[in-house]
Amino acid sequence: MDLNATKMFVSVAQAGSLSAAADKINVPLPTLSRRIRELERELKVQLLERSSRGIKLTEAGSRLYEYASRGIEALNEAQQAVMNDETRLKGRLRLSIPPGFEPWWELIGAFQQRFPEISVSIFSTERRVDLVQDGIDVSLRVGTIVHESMVARQMSKYRHMLVASPALLQQLSAPQTVDDLHRFPCATWATDSSARGVWLLGERVFEPTAVLATNDYALLRSRAVAGQVVTELPPFMAKKDIAAGRLCAVLPTFPMPEQTLSLLYPSQRHPSSLVRAYLDFCQEQMSNNVEGHIGMSGFY
C-alpha cells in the first residue's frame, strides 16, 4: 500500500473535504484526488463518498482511517524522536585527515555546528595510520583502499593539477608540451627525502629534476605563488590563488590521474551513533557539492 497516498487519505478524512486537505498539505487538488482514486483501485474498495457538501468515509474508509491514522501518528513520533536524538548526540570523535585538507576543516566545523556536543580530536598525518592501534574512529584516505578489516565509504574523486605563477610562465614562456617542462624549475611532493617525484600527465610519464621535494603542499603552493617553481597541487589548494590570478593551470590538456577520497573505519566495530552521524553528514555535504556547500567544490 502506498504510504504517501495513505497519508493523503488520512489528511482528507481529518479535513472533511478534498479541497481543505489539499490546502493543508500543500498538494494540488487534482493530484490529491488522483492519488486517492489510485489508492481505492489498489485496495479494490471505495474509501470516500463524494458529494457537493464534501466527503464521507465509507465503512471501509472508516476502518482504514482507524488503523492508518494511528500508524502515521506513530511514524511522526518516531521521526521526531530520531531528530531529537540527533541533536543530543554527544561524546568524542577521533579523526585522521591528511595535512592541508582545507575543505575538510570547513566540513568538520559545519559538522560540529550541527552537533555542538560532539568534541573532535584530529590526528593530521600523511602516513596510513592503524585505526585500531592508534585509536582512530574514522580516517580520511586518498587512493585505492584494499584492506579486509576496514570498511571504505567513497566520498569523492578529484585530480591534482600543475600550477605556476603568471610571472614565471611569462619569463620562460608557457609550456605547450610535456617536454617543455624541462625548461622549468620544478618542485615535487615526496613522502621522504630520498623519494623522486614523478608526474603522470595524460599518458606521459615525466620525471622532473626537482629543485625542491617536500611532503608539505602548503610549502609547494608558497614557492609556486612566489614565481619560483612549477608544482602539483590538489585543486582545493590552488583554487583561491588561481581565482586571484596568483597561479595559472599548466598543461591542463594533460590531466593528472584521478584520486579517490574515502572515509575508512574498522569493519570489526559496529559504527557508533557518532561515527554514523559523521559518515552520513560527510556524504550529505559531498552530495550537495554541486551547490557549492562549504567550499567543497574545490575538489573539482
Secondary structure, 3 states (H helix, E strand, C coil): CCHHHHHHHHHHHHHCCHHHHHHHHCCCHHHHHHHHHHHHHHHCCCCEEEECCEEEECHHHHHHHHHHHHHHHHHHHHHHHHHHHHHCCCEEEEEEECCCCHHHHHHHHHHHHHCCCEEEEEEECCCCCCCCCCCCCEEEEECCCCCCCEEEEEEEEEECEEEECHHHHHHHCCCCCHHHHHHCCEEEECCCCCCCCCEEECCEEECCCEEEEECCHHHHHHHHHCCCCEEEECHHHHHHHHHCCCCEEECCCCCCCEEEEEEEEECCCCCCHHHHHHHHHHHHHHHHHHHCHHHHHHHC
